[in-house]
Amino acid sequence: MLNPSDSFVALQVANYLLTAGLLVHAWRHDRSLFWVMPAAIAYGFVVEYSQVSKAVTPYHYTQALVALPGPVPLGVVLSWGTILYAVLATLRALSVPAWLAPLAAGLLATTIDFVSDPAYVSLGFWVWDMPGEWFGIPWTNYVGWFVIVASFTAWLGVLHRHGPQKEWFAVVSPWLALPLAFGCFVAIMLAYLWLQSRAAIDPSTLVAVVFAAALLPVLARLRRFSGGQPLSLPVLAAPLFLYATSLLILFVGGLHRRQPELAVVMPAFSLLGLAGFLWPYRFGEGLRRIGDAVASGIQLSRRALVGLLLLAAAGGAGLAALSPDKGLIGPVELPSDDAFLPSQDVQWWYWTGHLESEEGRRFGFEVVFFSFDSFAFMRDQLVQVAITDVDNDSFHFSEHLEFHLPARSSGRFDLSAGKGDIIRAVGDDRIDRLHSEVDGYVLDLELEASKPPALHYGGDAHPYHFGGYTYYYSRVSMKTRGTLSFGGKTYKVSGSSWFDRQYGELYQAIVKGWQWFAIELDDDRQIMLYDILGNENRVERSGSITDAAGNTRPIAGHQFKVEVLGKWRSPHTGCVYPSGWRVQLDGETFEVEPMVKDQELRAKHGFWPGPEYWEGAATVGGAAAGKAYVELNGFCRGAEGTLEF
């Protein structure tokens, strides 16, 4: 339940009254705009609900007088109707050309957002889960709002010009515009997020270029827009209400003391927005001098804006030229490479570990976050978690497919998935904290690295024989403690964990079959081994060994041998996997046996099945005792190549 504060109640009551008044005015004076308002309100609910109902939400509302599903406050979506009414009425009074109307509409509406969002967020009316660059608000919020208004205006104009000139069509055309506008919004924002994820240009510079590109053609034709209209207070009511309440929050609510820059920024955008909404009345009585002054100021600033646009473009090009592309060159840099790296096509954060309760119960766990470019404009996040209950001879797993970027931060990661963030990983170069929930097993762990990171391939990019490359490092020894709750009991657990971080052009690798071993010996040595095989029989084999002192050396493919000792057929898929291995390395022989036979993950990525793979906890015997995690891919459908055993 969203409990509203007194200030929120006052603002929303005023907002409800404003909406009712504008509906009455539009019904009496402009029926075509009257029919736009309920459609715009519905559009607002669709977009807001699509955001706040995500498994991992970009923001959430904290207060509402009337809460719609989501929950989305009714007052928020009513504002969509009043703002779009003011914007479209202003464009109509200005006689803006059809091709320019979407840009002008988006700019007018966004000036309101630049002023009102910092004010209302400061009161806690809604909270951004990942605060952004504009006084805690992400740039994507403003680009998204611009695109929403521009796309709705564009499709409304198309339907008005090319649809039947009948009264009934004026009623239905705003509703017909909704799915078309929403589709445009999704497509354009996916393209924008894809461009942003390339990291070739600073996000702030990218936003400046986007808005400057929209503003310049509007400024070029500004003097040609109609003027001299009689002043319409109902049209000005919504922007005046939002500007005034925002400035009241700024100066009376003390926001200007907490963020002094807003004392300049918010009034400046308020004046800029008011200039746009007043432009149709610039030659009217009492506004002629104001109009001339504003026109003169804008005419002067047009040259400055062209210069700023060129500087922004040059700055972006300079950043791209001076910043090395991590996709091609540059060694691993820690702790910065722990963070999400937008320039990498595929990357993952991967934890496996062995736990034991104070009562002696044994468990294994896996938590993995994948981030990858799946289609032309999309970056997805696939999250998988698993618990092996050794004493119960049971295995539990789940997955989440999230269409959003991991949190971008410097020198650390902050990853989450699932409704209510039931999967969470936060950490830096020393301590990680994990939370996962699967089949009633609730895991909370703190992991602390006890050795330096193992930089595989010398910490530089490693090209695969079959194409692509990888950066790869591990924290092979992480002391682990925490709790595991299930069956109505909470167990204190401790043990050791292994963290893998890998990123690069990995599409050629992830479709192959492979075996991977993370072996932890009781004498405090850690061994990583893998072999990859594709359809063309081009084998990639490598590894590393870390001694008790934390020194890591590479292992070439010819220096080790893996022999399969047995097989296991999955009762779920019918796939046959190796089960038991003999590993020979440096004159030593180790035998690896699964702790539980059935540790098969049967992935279903939202719409399609597979690939299925086996990953699980194992014991190690032979030259030295220990534990291991083993991953097997390519023994079932969905992967290229079949490994013989």
Long-range contacts (C-beta under 8 A, 24 or more apart in sequence): 1-67, 2-61, 2-62, 2-63, 2-64, 2-67, 2-71, 2-73, 3-63, 4-63, 4-64, 4-65, 5-63, 5-123, 7-123, 8-63, 8-65, 8-123, 8-125, 9-65, 11-75, 11-245, 12-65, 12-73, 12-75, 13-65, 14-241, 14-245, 15-75, 15-78, 15-79, 15-82, 15-241, 16-65, 16-75, 16-78, 18-82, 18-237, 18-238, 18-241, 19-78, 19-81, 19-82, 21-234, 21-237, 22-81, 22-82, 22-85, 22-234, 22-237, 22-238, 25-234, 26-85, 29-234, 30-89, 31-167, 31-170, 32-170, 33-85, 33-88, 33-89, 33-92, 35-170, 35-171, 35-173, 35-174, 36-81, 36-84, 36-85, 36-88, 36-156, 36-174, 37-81, 37-82, 37-84, 37-85, 38-81, 38-174, 39-174, 39-175, 39-177, 39-178, 40-80, 40-81, 40-83, 40-84, 40-85, 40-152, 40-174, 41-77, 41-78, 41-80, 41-81, 42-77, 42-175, 42-178, 43-80, 43-148, 43-152, 43-178, 43-181, 43-182, 44-76, 44-77, 44-78, 44-79, 44-80, 44-81, 45-72, 45-77, 46-178, 46-182, 47-148, 47-182, 47-185, 48-72, 48-76, 48-77, 54-404, 55-400, 55-402, 55-417, 55-418, 55-419, 56-129, 56-402, 56-404, 56-416, 56-417, 56-418, 56-421, 57-129, 58-128, 58-129, 58-130, 58-138, 58-140, 58-404, 59-126, 59-127, 59-128, 59-129, 60-126, 60-127, 60-129, 61-125, 61-126, 62-124, 62-125, 62-126, 62-127, 63-124, 63-125, 79-238, 79-242, 82-237, 82-238, 82-241, 83-109, 83-112, 83-149, 83-238, 83-239, 83-242, 84-109, 84-149, 84-152, 85-235, 85-238, 86-235, 86-236, 86-237, 86-238, 86-239, 86-277, 87-149, 87-153, 88-153, 88-156, 89-232, 89-235, 90-235, 90-276, 90-277, 90-279, 90-280, 91-153, 93-226, 93-229, 93-232, 93-235, 93-280, 93-281, 94-225, 94-226, 94-279, 94-280, 95-225, 95-226, 96-225, 97-221, 98-157, 98-161, 100-217, 100-218, 100-221, 101-153, 101-154, 101-157, 102-149, 102-150, 102-151, 102-153, 102-154, 102-157, 103-150, 103-214, 103-215, 103-217, 103-218, 104-218, 104-276, 105-149, 105-150, 105-152, 105-153, 106-145, 106-146, 106-147, 106-149, 106-150, 106-153, 106-214, 107-146, 107-211, 107-214, 107-215, 107-218, 107-276, 108-149, 108-273, 108-276, 108-277, 109-145, 109-146, 109-149, 110-142, 110-145, 110-146, 110-149, 110-211, 111-269, 111-270, 111-272, 111-273, 111-276, 112-239, 112-242, 112-243, 112-273, 113-141, 113-142, 113-145, 114-142, 114-265, 114-266, 114-269, 115-242, 115-243, 115-246, 115-247, 115-266, 115-269, 115-270, 115-273, 116-242, 116-243, 116-245, 116-246, 117-141, 118-246, 118-255, 118-259, 118-262, 118-266, 119-245, 119-246, 119-247, 119-249, 119-250, 119-253, 119-255, 119-266, 120-246, 120-249, 122-249, 122-253, 122-255, 122-258, 122-259, 123-249, 123-253, 130-407, 130-408, 133-203, 133-204, 135-259, 135-261, 135-262, 135-265, 139-203, 139-204, 139-206, 139-207, 140-189, 140-192, 140-193, 140-196, 142-207, 143-189, 143-192, 143-207, 143-210, 144-185, 144-189, 146-210, 146-211, 146-214, 147-184, 147-185, 147-188, 147-189, 147-192, 148-181, 148-185, 150-214, 151-180, 151-181, 151-182, 151-184, 151-185, 151-188, 152-177, 152-178, 152-181, 154-181, 154-184, 155-180, 155-181, 155-184, 156-181, 187-377, 190-377, 190-378, 191-377, 193-377, 193-379, 193-405, 194-373, 194-376, 194-377, 194-378, 194-379, 196-342, 197-342, 197-343, 197-373, 197-379, 197-405, 198-342, 198-343, 199-342, 199-343, 200-316, 200-319, 200-320, 201-316, 201-319, 201-320, 202-315, 202-316, 202-319, 205-312, 205-315, 205-316, 205-319, 206-316, 208-308, 208-309, 208-312, 209-309, 209-312, 209-313, 209-316, 212-305, 212-308, 212-309, 212-312, 213-309, 215-305, 216-302, 216-305, 216-306, 216-309, 219-298, 219-301, 219-302, 219-305, 220-302, 222-279, 222-295, 222-298, 223-295, 223-299, 225-279, 225-280, 226-280, 227-279, 227-280, 227-281, 227-282, 227-283, 227-284, 227-291, 228-281, 228-282, 228-283, 228-284, 229-280, 229-281, 229-284, 230-281, 230-284, 231-281, 231-284, 231-286, 231-287, 232-281, 235-277, 236-277, 236-278, 239-273, 239-274, 239-277, 240-274, 243-270, 243-273, 243-274, 246-270, 326-471, 327-504, 327-505, 328-461, 329-461, 330-460, 330-461, 331-455, 331-458, 331-459, 331-460, 332-455, 332-459, 332-460, 332-471, 332-473, 334-429, 334-453, 334-473, 335-411, 335-412, 335-428, 335-429, 336-410, 336-411, 337-471, 337-473, 337-501, 337-503, 338-411, 338-412, 338-413, 338-427, 338-428, 338-429, 338-501, 339-408, 339-409, 339-410, 339-411, 339-412, 339-413, 340-371, 340-405, 340-406, 340-407, 340-408, 340-409, 340-413, 341-503, 342-405, 342-408, 344-503, 344-504, 344-505, 345-372, 345-373, 345-504, 345-505, 345-506, 345-507, 346-370, 346-371, 346-372, 346-373, 346-503, 346-504, 346-505, 346-506, 346-507, 346-510, 347-371, 347-372, 347-501, 347-502, 347-503, 347-504, 347-506, 348-500, 348-501, 348-502, 348-503, 349-413, 349-415, 349-425, 349-499, 349-500, 349-501, 350-499, 350-500, 350-501, 350-502, 351-425, 351-432, 351-434, 351-447, 351-497, 351-498, 351-499, 351-500, 352-497, 352-498, 352-518, 352-615, 352-617, 352-629, 353-445, 353-447, 353-478, 353-480, 353-495, 353-496, 353-497, 353-498, 353-629, 354-495, 354-496, 354-497, 354-520, 354-617, 354-627, 355-445, 355-480, 355-484, 355-493, 355-494, 355-495, 356-493, 356-494, 356-495, 357-484, 357-491, 357-492, 357-493, 358-491, 358-492, 359-491, 361-389, 361-390, 361-391, 361-491, 362-390, 362-391, 362-595, 363-387, 363-388, 363-389, 363-390, 363-484, 363-493, 363-617, 364-388, 364-390, 364-595, 364-599, 364-616, 364-617, 364-629, 365-436, 365-443, 365-445, 366-397, 366-615, 366-629, 367-423, 367-425, 367-434, 367-436, 369-406, 369-415, 369-417, 369-425, 371-405, 371-406, 378-403, 379-405, 381-405, 381-406, 381-415, 381-417, 382-605, 383-415, 383-417, 383-418, 383-423, 384-601, 384-603, 385-423, 385-436, 385-437, 385-438, 386-438, 386-599, 386-601, 386-615, 386-616, 387-436, 387-438, 387-439, 387-441, 387-443, 387-484, 388-595, 388-596, 388-599, 388-616, 388-617, 389-441, 389-596, 390-595, 390-596, 390-617, 393-596, 394-596, 395-596, 395-598, 395-599, 395-600, 395-616, 396-438, 396-439, 396-441, 397-438, 397-601, 397-602, 398-438, 398-439, 399-601, 399-603, 399-604, 399-605, 401-605, 401-606, 429-453, 432-478, 432-499, 434-482, 440-486, 440-487, 441-484, 441-485, 441-486, 442-483, 442-484, 442-485, 442-486, 443-482, 443-483, 443-484, 444-482, 444-483, 444-484, 445-480, 445-481, 445-482, 445-493, 445-497, 446-480, 446-481, 446-482, 447-478, 447-479, 447-480, 447-497, 447-499, 448-478, 448-479, 448-480, 449-475, 449-477, 449-478, 449-499, 450-477, 450-478, 450-479, 451-475, 451-476, 451-477, 451-526, 451-546, 451-550, 452-550, 452-552, 454-526, 454-528, 454-544, 454-546, 454-552, 455-552, 456-528, 456-542, 456-544, 456-552, 456-554, 457-542, 457-554, 458-554, 461-504, 464-508, 464-509, 464-532, 464-540, 465-538, 465-539, 465-540, 466-508, 466-509, 466-512, 466-532, 466-534, 466-536, 466-538, 466-540, 467-505, 467-508, 468-504, 468-505, 468-506, 468-507, 468-508, 468-509, 469-504, 469-505, 470-502, 470-503, 470-504, 470-505, 470-506, 470-509, 471-502, 471-503, 471-504, 472-500, 472-501, 472-502, 473-500, 473-501, 474-498, 474-499, 474-500, 474-501, 474-518, 474-528, 475-499, 476-518, 476-520, 476-526, 476-528, 476-546, 476-552, 477-520, 477-524, 477-526, 477-546, 496-520, 496-627, 498-526, 498-629, 508-534, 509-540, 511-639, 511-640, 512-633, 512-634, 512-639, 512-640, 512-641, 513-633, 513-634, 513-635, 513-639, 513-640, 513-641, 513-642, 513-643, 514-631, 514-632, 514-633, 514-634, 514-643, 515-562, 515-578, 515-630, 515-631, 515-632, 515-643, 516-630, 516-631, 516-632, 517-562, 517-581, 517-583, 517-592, 517-628, 517-629, 517-630, 518-628, 518-629, 518-630, 519-583, 519-590, 519-592, 519-620, 519-626, 519-627, 519-628, 520-620, 520-626, 520-627, 520-628, 521-620, 521-624, 521-625, 521-626, 522-624, 522-625, 522-626, 523-548, 523-624, 523-626, 524-548, 525-624, 527-555, 527-583, 527-585, 529-555, 529-560, 529-562, 529-583, 529-585, 531-557, 531-562, 531-643, 533-634, 533-641, 533-642, 533-643, 534-640, 534-641, 535-640, 535-641, 545-585, 545-586, 555-585, 559-585, 559-586, 560-584, 560-585, 561-585, 564-645, 565-591, 567-645, 568-594, 568-597, 568-598, 570-598, 570-600, 570-612, 570-614, 570-636, 571-598, 572-598, 572-600, 572-602, 573-600, 573-602, 573-612, 573-636, 573-637, 575-600, 575-612, 575-635, 575-636, 575-637, 576-635, 577-614, 577-632, 577-635, 577-636, 578-632, 578-635, 578-645, 581-630, 588-622, 588-623, 588-624, 589-622, 589-623, 590-620, 590-621, 590-622, 590-623, 590-624, 590-626, 591-620, 591-621, 591-622, 592-618, 592-619, 592-620, 592-628, 592-630, 593-618, 593-619, 593-621, 594-618, 594-630, 595-619, 609-638, 610-636, 610-637, 610-638, 611-636, 611-637, 611-638, 611-639, 612-636, 612-637, 612-638, 613-639
